[in-house]
Amino acid sequence: MTNRCIAISLLWLFSFFVLGAEVKSFTHENQSVSIELSDNTHVDIDLINAKTLAVNYRLLDDRVTPPALKLFESTDSLTFRVKDKDDTLHFVSGNVTVVAQKAPFSLAFWYKGELKTKEEIGVFAHPTIRGFRFALQPDEKLMGGGQRVLGTDRRNHRMPLYNRAHYGYGSESNQMYYSLPAVLSNRNYALAFDNTASGYLDIGKAEHDVLQFEAVGGKLRYIVSMGESMSDVSQHLIAALGKQPLPPRWALGNFASRFGYRSEQETRAIVNAYATHAIPLDAVVLDLYWFGKDIKGHMGNLNWDKNAFPNPEKMIADFADQNIKTVVITEPFILDTSSTYTDAVESNALATNLAGEPKMFDFYFGHTGIIDVFNNAAQDWFWQFYAKLMDQGVAGWWGDLGEPEVHPGDTLHKWDNHIFTADEIHNIYGHQWAEMVYERTLKAQPDKRPFVLMRAGYLGSQRYGMMPWTGDVSRSWEGFKAQVELSLQMGIFGLGYIHSDLGGFAGGDEFDKDLYLRWLQLGTFSPVFRPHAQEHIPPEPVMHSQDVIDAAKKLIDLRYQMLPYNYTLSFDNTLYGKPLMRPLSFHFEQQKWFDNKDSYMWGEAFLVSPVTDAKQTEWKVDLPQGRWYDFWSGNAFDGNQIITYPLTQHTFPVLVKAGAFVPMVEPASNSAEINWSSMQFHYWYSEESSDYTYFEDSGNAPLSIQEKQFLTMELTAQPTAGKLNLNIQINGDYPTAPTSRNIQWVVHGLQAIPKRIDILGGKSVEQQHFSAHGITWLADKNELLLPSTLLIGDKSSVVIHL
């Protein structure tokens, strides 16, 4: 007997669900179907949006399971049409068809007449294992599983679904801080399994043609999205799971952070050093020394160590006067040596053991209990410390160790008036913690957007503003190489602000300038710019030699110049679910680019290929179709080829797609000091028409989108015979918007100096008069600079005669 036959036989033997069950009856109402099977199992199928469905198996003897993930249903009018045939039921909505085989029962999912995926034997359930099996096609590739370092295609891997720290990881990891029970296929469908328990995701490892999700408990529900492309599928899945709210704009700025600042004096000195070197700074992050002088023994204090930080309120206020935000770390562990331990026990804030007493265990930081974030009373106890810190001026939260890092399986949590073991809800602990912090912060400060930096979560954690990072990566080239893959794998499932400790966190014998600066280059085109590391090698650029400071300043200044573009990416993420860092297959032919993890798209304009090897003088870059411009030199390249890119210490492969628009501003000391009334719009010439929407608002209003307190600038480029027409149309407004604007066009990629330029308002300037009117032609870069012109009303138009 083959292994496949043995596996299926065992499932038949031990499964509560009868694999040969038949359709007994069904009911249908609008966008919902409920099917009753011959073994009394009920299968509910619900349309969530036009391309996404949720399927829930309710077994006859189903035990109590944790609450399901709340899905965001479309406001569109959706409905199923039913076709009852001899052997099958067809539930049709638009381009989506669910085919239910009557006997034996199974489901298949079609889009536009093409089979996307189907259950193999469907659901299985046994007292110690439950889950689903789906059929895989021979040539199918799949991303998924969350944080892993395994390559883009996760096929032929069996991955633990149990969030666990991997300290000092490098070029390979099969289990890390943030797992996701979800896959996205190059056949343009996605599956997400809504189950919070410890388990495995086996993508053709045990059986090459089977995708198996299994868990020790939890719900038997999955979500399936189908569509035209990776971007289409990803966006519809994220629409169902929940989109990320807009972050505070300052979160896109530069952070000062390390493990860790040991005193108020040291923290002030670091902030002053940034000012001394005129490097922009938006936030300072305090690691665990804010509540204790040592690494061990103090976790859970949740109050300032007044010996090291004698006047934290004054320090925070002084930073705020400089528009610098203070972010502090918290962890969910309460050591029995901490000042809050007795109160935590008396307040029933800790998860319990089987006897109903606080569950205590040992881990690196000491003997500890863990806060039961699922329990409302425990949340109330935990929140009092956040509330006090907020009153003291703390502007953001850093939640660490939220996998949780140590979580004994016999720990009991109270959730929704039921008791669950740690293994049943381990993977949703960080999600629940983020929900508590985000929603309570927003309620306490309804005029500000919460900032939530956390290491672990669950499907849909982005809805609570979570900005996850990739954990304690080794300070090495191997650790650096992994970062693009990690970001792309998370972003397509909704975690658009995933980022790394720039420069690497763990270990390292000495400072590697080349590694450090290359990592900062990646960070310049990443969602969050936060150098962070163990203190024996300072992560802050201001702590190194002048040449490092100068190189870092150029990158950080560029980060601030690009804030209008980057903040527009935040709008695209919130409105449409698009990640900030995107796989090439998000925008280009999927079969060719699916495996690529060496480059990525930063939005739609930039192709970035980080230099992840030491001492390189050139770098190979595989370009998609189209025309591409070197961001630094202006040199142009045709696509569909591999180019050899020459490197310097300050440059690395950043290619701009022809037809792209990039709004920019002058750098400032921080994001609050940016002058939004004076802007540059960069455009890279293309022979095809293109457009771009720029978004702008106050930068911190939580309801700016819902209340339409934002504006857009619609930019278009229309090349015709001998002319290029560039147009701006402003729509919308917000209370603190600039009352007037100066716009400078920077046009890249023209083949020769233009003959004439016409500007809205009647001005026409011939070539020989360009310099007299402030028009500059840079022949070495094929770059045209038009002087700042005041918009006429809400419009601007420039006609360049080529």
N, C-alpha and C positions, 0 to 999 in steps of 0.2 A: 504494500500500500504506500502511496506517495505521501510526503510530508503534508501536502495540501489536503489530501483526503483524511489523514489523521487529525489535522487541525479542525476540519469541519465536523468530523465525527465527534470529537471532544466537545465542541460547541453544542452539537445536538444533544449530547449526553447530559451536559451540565446546565443548559440554558433553561431559565424559567419561561422565556419567550419561545413559543413553538414555531420553529423555523418554517414549517409547512402550513402556517395559518393562512386562512383564506378570508377574503372580504365577505363580511356578513351583511353589512348595510352601510349607508353613508348619508350624511345630511350636508346641505350646502346653503350658505347665506352670504351673499355679496363676496367679500374677499376671504372667507373662511370656509374650510371643509373639515368635517370630522368623520373619520372612517372607523367603524367597529369591525374587529376581526373575530374570527371563529374562536379564538382563545380568550376573548373578552378584553384584549388590548385595544386601546383607542389611539388613533393617530390623527393629530390635528395639523392641518396645513394652513398657514396664514400668509397672505400677501403683505409684505412690509413696505415695499415700494415697487415700482414698475418692473424691477429686475431682481428683486430679493424676496425670498420666502423663508419662513421659519417652520420647521417640522418638529413636532413634539410627540414622543411615544409615551403614553400613560399606561403602565402595566397594571394588571388587576391587583397584584399584591405589592405595588410600588411602595417602598418605605418613604418616610418623610425625607425630602431632599432640600438643600439650600435654595433660597429664592433665585429665580431665573434672572438673567440679565435683562434689564428694561431695554426694549427696542424702540427706536424712534420711527413710528409709522408715518408714511407719506400722507400729506393732506389732500393729495389728488384722489379723485373718485376711482377706486379700483374694484374690479369684480372678476370672479371666475365664471366662465361658461363651461358647462359640463357636457361631455359626450360619453354616453354609457354604451360601450361596445361589448361584444361577447366575452372577450378575455381581459379587457382592460377598461379602465376609467381614464378619461382625458380631462384635465382641468386646465383651461386655457384662459390666459389674460394677456392681451397684446401679443408680444413676440415670445412669451413664456408659456411653455406647456409642461405640466407634470403628468406623467403617465404612470398610473398605478396598475401593476399586474395583479389580477384578482386571485390567482392560485398558482403557485404559492405567492404570497403577497411580497411585493417589492416596489420601490419607487425609482423612476428615471426622470431626468430633468433635461429638457430640450429648449433651445433658443433659436428662433428663426429656422426651424426645421432641422437643426443639427443637434445630435445628442452630445451634451456636455459632460454629464456624469450620471452614474447610477449606483444604487445600492447593490452590493454583491449579494450577501445574505441579509443585509440590513442590520437591524439591531440584535444585540445579544445581551443577556443579563443573568448573572449568577451572584450568589451572596458576596463574593469577593472580587468580581470583575464584571464590568459592563461597558458597553460602547457600541461602535458601528464599524461596518466594513463596506468600503466602496471599491468598485472596479477601477483599475488603472489601465490606460492604453500603453502599448509597447514603447512608443516614442515620447511619452508624456514627461514633462519636466515640471517641478513644483517648487516654489518658494514657500517658506512657512516655518512654524515652530518657534518663532521669536528669536531671542538672542542666542545665537550659536556661531561658531567659527568653523564652518563645514563646506563653504562654497555656496554659490547662489542656488544651484539646483540641489534640493534636499532629498531627492530620490535616493533610495538605497540606504537610508539612515533610519535608525530607531532612536527616538529622542525622548528622554525623560521629561514629563510635564510636571515639574516640581521646581519652583523657583529656589535657586541655591547659589550662594556666593561662590565665585571661582577667583580666588585671590591670585593676582599676578599672572593671569592668562596671557597667552601669546598667539601663536599662529593656528591653534586648534583648540576647540572646546565644544563638547556635546551637551553641556549643561551649565547654564549661567543664571543670572539674576532675574531675568524676565522672560518666562516662557509664554508662548501663545498657542493655544490649541486650534490652529487655523492654517490653511494652505491656500495658495493661489497658483493656478495651473496655467501653462502656456496654451492650453486649450480654451482659455478665457472663461473660467469660472473660479469661484472661491468657495471654500467650506470653512465654517467656524463652528466649533463644538462648544456649546454653552454648558460647561461642566467645570466646577471649581475644585474638584478633587485631584489628588495625586494620581498620575497615570503615565501613559506613553502615547506617542504619536509615531506610528510605524509606517513609513512611506516606501513600501516595496522592499523592505529589508528582509523580513521573515518570508514573505511571499511576493515575488517580483510584481505581480499584477494586482496586488491588494493594498489599499490604504486602510489601515486599521487604527482607530482611536479607541483607547481603553482607559478605564479609571477604576479606582477602588470603590467609588460610590458616585453620588451626584445625579443630576438630571440626564435624561436621554433626549436631548434637544440639540438640533443643529440648524445653522443658517446657511443658505446657499444663495450666492449671487452669480448672475450670468450677464454677458454683454459682448460688445464688439471688440474690446481690447483690454489690455491690462489696466489702463487708466480708467476705462469705463467700469470694469468690474470692481476695482479698488474703491472708486468713489461711491458706487451704490452700496457696497458693503459697509463703508464708513458711515454713510448716511443712516444706515440701520443701527449700527453700533453706537453712534453718537460722535459729533464733530467737536473739535477742540475750540473752546471759546477764545476770543482774542486775548493774547497775553498783554501785560503792560508793556508799552513800547520800550521802556528802559531795560527789559529783559533781553533785548537784542544787542545791548551794549557790552562793554568790557567789564569783567568781574575780577576782583582781587580775591584769591582763595588759596588756602593751603591747609595741610594737616600739621599744625594748626597755629593760629595766633594765640600766644600764651598770656597776653596781657593787653590792657588798654594802651599802654605805652607803645607796644610793638604794633598794634593795629593802627594807631594814629601815625606811626612812622611810615608804615607801608602806604597808607593813603597819601601822606605828604610826599612820598617819593614819586608817586605818579604825577602829582602836581608839579614837582620840581623838574621832571623830565617832559612836561607838557604832553603826557599820554592820557587820552580820554579814559574816564572811569565812571561807571554807573552804579556799581555795587561792591560791597565788601562782605565776604562770607566768613562766618565764625564757626569753626569746627568745635569739637567737644571740650576744649579748654575753657570755654566761657562759663562752664559750670563746675570745673574741677581741675586741679593742677596736674593730675596724672591721667594716663590713658585708662588705667584700671581703677575700679573701686568707686567711681563717682556717677556712673550712668544712672539716670533717673532723678538726679537732683533737681533739674528743671528750674533752677534759680541761679542767679549770677554768683560766681565766686568773687566776693567783694575784695578779697586780698589782691587778686589779679586785675579785676575790673571795678575799681572803687566807685566810679560814677558813670555807669553805663548809659543812663538817660542823657547826661550831658554829652558824652561821646557820640551817641546816636543823633542827638540834636545838632551837634556841630557838623557831622557828616551830612545831615539833611540840609543844612544851610548851604552846603556845596552841591546839592542835588545828588548826593551819593546815598544809596539805599543800604540798609543793614539787613542781612539775611542770617538766621541762626539755625544750627542743626538741632534736631530732636530725634530721639530713638524710642521705640515702643517697649524697651526693657527697663524694669525697675529693680535695681540691685538691692539686696537686703542690707547693704552698707550705705545706701543713699538716704538723704534727709527726708524723702517723701515716702519711704517704704511703709512705715507703720500706717500712715494715713491712707495709702493705696489699699492696704489690706482691710482696714476698717471700713473703707468706702466701697468694698467689693469691686475694685477696679481691675483686678487681675483675673486672668483665665484660671481655671481650677483643675485639680486632679480628679480622679474617679471618686474620691471621698468627699468632694465638694470643697476642699481646702485649696488655697493658692498653690498652683503648680510651680514648683521651684526646680531649677536645673542649673548646671554649670556651663559657662561658655567663656570665651576669651577674656571678656571684661569683668567677670565675677560670677557670684551666685545670684540668680535672678528669677524673677517672674516676668510675665509678659502681659501688657495691657490688653484687655478683651475689647478691641475696637468695634466688635459686632454688637456689644451690649450698650444700650443707651446710657445707662448709669455710669458705666466706665468711660464712655465718651465725655459725659458731663465733667467727670473728675479730670480727665486728661485736658479738656478744653480750658479749664481755669488758668492753666499756665500759659497757653497761647494768648488768652485774653489779656493777661497781665503784660506779657511781652509786647503785644500790640499797643497797649496803652503807653508803654515805654518808648514806642516809636519804631519797633521792628517792622520791616516792610515786606518780608518774604520768609517762606518756610522751606527748610531743607530736611526731608524725611529720609533717614538712613536706616539700613539693616532691615528694611520692610519686607523681605522675602517671606517670612521672617528668617534671619540668618540661622537661628536655631529655633526649632519648633517641634518638640517631642510629639510623637503621634498620638499619645494618650492624653494630650492637653485638651480640655473641654472648653468650648466657646458657646455663649448664649446668643442666639440670633433669631429674631422674629418669633420669640417665645418657644424656641426649640433648642435642644442641645446638640452640638455637632463636635466631632473629633477634629483635631488639627488636620489630619490627613484628608478629611472631607472638604475643608475650606481653606487649606493652606494657600493656594494660588490666588485667592481673592483678598488676602489680608491687606496687602498694600493698596489695593483698589478701595477697600472700605475706609482705610485710613485717609487716603487722598480725598474721598468724598466728604468725610467729616471735616477735614481741614479747609477744603475749598468752600463748602457751603456755609460753614459757620463763619469763616472769614468774610465772605461776601455779605452775609447777614449783618455782621458787626460793622462792616465798612462798605455800605452799598454804593458808594461813589468811586470805589477803586477796584481794579482787577486783581484778584489774588495771584500770588506767585507761589507755585508748588513744585519744588524740585525733589523727585523721588527716584529710588533705585529699582523698585519692583511694583508690578500691578497686574492687571488682567485685561481681557478684551474690553474695549470701551473706556479704559481709564482716562483717555484723553478728554473725555467730557468734563472732567474735574480739573482741567488746566494742567494736568501732569506733564512735567518736562523731565523725562527719564534720562539717565546717563548710562554708559556702558560699563560701569563698575570699576573695580580695582585693576585696571590693565597694567601690565608690566611696562616699565619705562625702557622700551626696547623697540627695535625695528619690527620685530615679530608682532608685538602688541599694536604698533602703529598700522601695520598692514591690514589688520582685522577690521579697522574702524569703518571703512566705506561699506563693507558687507553688512556689518551689524546695523548701520543706519538704514540702509535700503530695505533690509528684511523687516524692520519695525515700521518704517514710514508708510509702506503700502497697506498696512493694517490699521492705520490711524494715529500712530505715535510719531507725529511729524516733527517733534522737537528733540528726538533722541540725539545725543551728542556724547563726546568723550572728554575725559580729563586731559586737556591739551598738554602735550609734553610727556604724558604717561604718569602713572601714579606710583606704582610699586617698585621698590628696589632701585637698582642703578648704583654703580660704584663711583661714578664721576659724571660731571656735566658733559653731555654730548651736544655741542652747539648745532651741528648739522641736523640731528634728529629733532631737537627742540624747535628750530626755526621751520623745518618742513612740517612739523605737526601744527604750528601756529598758522602756516599757510592753509592747511586744511580747515582750521578753525575759522579763518576769515570767510570761508564759504560754507559755514555750518550754522545750524539753528542757534546755538548758544556758544559764546566765546568765553570760556572759563578755564584758564590754566589752573591746574590743581595737582598737588603731589605731596608725598612725604617730605618733611621739612629739611632733611639732610642735604637735599639739592633743591634750592628754592625754585618754585614754579613761576614766580613773578618775574617778568623781564627786567624790571627795575633793579633787581638784585644781581644782575650780571654785568659783564663788561660793556663798554660804551658801544661797541659795534653791534652787540646783541640788542641793546636798548634801541639803537637807531633802526635796526632791521624790524624789530617788533613794532616800533612806533609807526613805521610806514604801513604795516599791515593793519594795525588798529585804526589808524587814520582812515585807511581805505574802508574798513568796516563801517565807520561812521559816515563816510561819504556815501556809501551804498545803503544807508538806513531807509531811504524812501523805497528802494527796490525790495529790500529785505522785508520791510513792514507790509508791502503789498503782497509778498508771499504769505504773510500771516493772514491777510484777508482771504487770499485764495484757499488757504488751508481751512479757515473757519467757514467760509461760504460754500466751498465745493469739495472739501476733503482731500485736496491735493497736498502731498507731502512737500516739504521745502527741498530736501534732497531726494532726487528721483532716479530710478534706474533708467538707463538709456532706452530700455524696452517700454518705458512709460510713454515715450514720444516717437520712437522709431520702430522699424519692423521687428516684431517680437521674436521670431524664431532665430534671427541673426544675433540679437543683442541680449537675449534672456540670460545667458551665463556670465555676462560681463560684470565683474566686480572691481575693476581697476579704475573706472571712471564713473562719473555720475553727472546728472543735470542739476544745476542750482537754479531752480525755477525752470523757465523755458528758454532763457537767453544763454546761459553759460554751460559749457561742458568743462568739467574740472577733472584733472587726472593727477592726483597727489603723487609726489615722488617718495616712494616708500622703501627705497634702498639707499644705503650709505654711499657717499663719495661719487655721485653720478655727475657726468658732464652733459648727458643727453638722455632723453626719455622717449620711448615709443608710445604713440597715441593712435588708437584706431578711431577714425572719424566716420560718423554716419554720413548719409547722403546730404547734399546741399553744399553751401559755401560757408566757410568758417574763417573768422578773423582772430589773430593773436591779440588778446586783450592788452598786452604790454607794448608790442611793437607796431601793431597795425597790419602786419603781414597777412596775406590772404592765402587760404588753402582750399582746394577742391575736396569734397567729401569722398566717401567710399574708398579710402586708402589709409594705409598706416604711415604716419609721418614720423620723422626723427626730430624731436624738439630740442633745441640747444638750451641748456640750463645755466643759470647763474645762481648765486646765493639768494638773490632777491626775486627771481622769477621762476615760475613753474607753469606747466601747461594749463592755461585758462583760455579757452576758445569761445568766441561769441558767435552765435548763429546769425547769418545774414538776415536782415529784416528785423532784428531785435531792437527794442527800446530799453534803455536803462536810465531811470531818473536818479540824479545824484545831488548832493548838497556839499557845502564846505564843512570840514570836520570841526568839532567843537569840544569843549572840555568834558561834556557828557550829552546825553540825548536831550535833556531839558534845555540846553543852550543852543540847539540847532536853529538856524534861521530858515524857517519854512517859506518865507516870502521870496527867497532868492534861490533858484534851482537851475541845474543843467539837465537837459534831456539829450542823452547820447543815442544816436541812431547809427546802425551799421548797414550800409547800402545793400539793397537786394534788387534784382530786376523784377521781383514779384511784389505785389501789394502786401502790406502787413498792418497789424493793429495791436494795440496794447491798452489795457486799462490800469491806471494808477489809482490807488486808494489812499485816502488820508482822513484822519480824525484827530481828536484831542490826545489820543495816546493812552488813556486810562479809564475812560467811561465804560462800565460793564455792558451797558445797553446801547452803545452807539449804533450797532447794526439794527437792532430791533426798533429803535426810535428814529432811525434814518438820520442820525447825527454824524454824517460823514459825507465826503465829496469824492467824486471820481474825476479824473481827467482822461478823456478818450483820445488817444493818439493814433493817427493813421499816417501811413506813407503810401503814396500813389505814384509810382514811376510810370511815365509815359514817354513817348518818343521825344528825346531831348530835354525832358524836364523831370523834376522830382518835387512833388507837392507834399509838404509836411503840415499837418493840421492838429490843433488842440481844441477840444470842446470840454468845458468844465460843467459838471452837473452836480447838484446837491450843495450842501453847506453844513457847517457846524459852528457852534457859538464862538470858538476862539480861532477860527480860520483867519489867515491873513486877509486884510482888506484890499491889498494890491499885491501883484507878483511881478517879479522880473524873471524872465525865462531866457536862458541862453541855449541855443542849439549847438551841439557838437556832432558833426556828421563825419563818419568814418567810411573809408573805402571808396571814395570817388577816384576816378582814374586820372582826372586832371582838374585844374582850377576852373570853377564855373565861369560862364560868360557873363551872367547877370543874375541878380537876386531880387525878387519882388517880395515885399513884406506887407501884410494886411494893414490897410490904412493908406495905401497909395504910394508908398515909398518904393522906388526902383533904383537899384545901384548897379552900375556897370562895373566890369572887372577892373578897369583902370582906376576906379575910385574906391575900391574895397578898403584900402588902408585908411583913407580919410574918414570912413564911416565905421572904423573899428572892426572890420571883417578881416579875419586872419586865415591864410592858407599855409598849412604846414606840409610842404612837399615831401619831406622824408617819411611822413606817416600817412600821406593822402588824407589829411584831416582838415575839415573846414570848421572854423569857430565863428559863429555869428554873435554879435554883441547882444547883451541883455535887452529885451524889448518888453515893454509893458503890455500885458494883454489888453485888448480892446473888448471891454465887457467880459464875456466868458469865452472868448474865442481868440485863437491865434492861427495865422496861416503864413507859410513861407513857401515860395516857389523858387526852386533853384534851376536855372537854365544851364544844362550841362554842355 
